[in-house]
């Protein structure tokens, strides 16, 4: 039987929500091993003038505890 743990992670990108998600997983994997899935809980963006300048994600990472 596997034991899984979920942590909440926030990330941002100037390119896209997908890029922000990839950055979060890449950074978290430096200290969290055995990441199994990611669930994007919330998305938001920062607007300056008439341009979107930053994409933000609030996500949950699930990983297996050994």
Secondary structure, DSSP 8 states (H G I E B T S, - for coil): --EEEEEEEEEEESS-HHHHHHHHHHHHTTT---EEEEEEEEEEEEEETTEEEEEEEEEEEEEEE-
